[in-house]
Amino acid sequence: MAFEEKRAWIMVVVTIVAYATYLAVVLGRAGDIPLAEVPYAGALLWTVGGAVVASIVLHIVVAIASPEEADQKDQRDREINRFGEHIGQSFVVIGGVAALAMAMAELDYFWIANVIYLMFVLSSLLGSTAKIFAYRGGFQTW
């Protein structure tokens, strides 16, 4: 498995675990109160920060485990990375437009923050999944 494919797998796993943790915390706090009134900011910041730290640590561990591959990135790796990033960025744009529309509709901050977070999660998952499929199924350059 190519080192860059390992990085994509790390992003998929870390993203899923972080977002699942966030959902568990926020939904667990909901109880009998409306969801929009649940304190979410701390959980959001901690799960995003934890995901960043976990991702960095896991990348370091993988680089230590296979140091000969860590610095090797060929043209195919660069093209697959660009391909995955372009695909994943579509959800960032969708999230930005959705947040703008929600702000203009004067929706609660809870919903705006959560749609942005969800779109970042989907962007990461879609981009990383596209990279994994490109490594596994072949990649056609244009």
Disulfide bonds with the S-S distance in Angstrom:
none
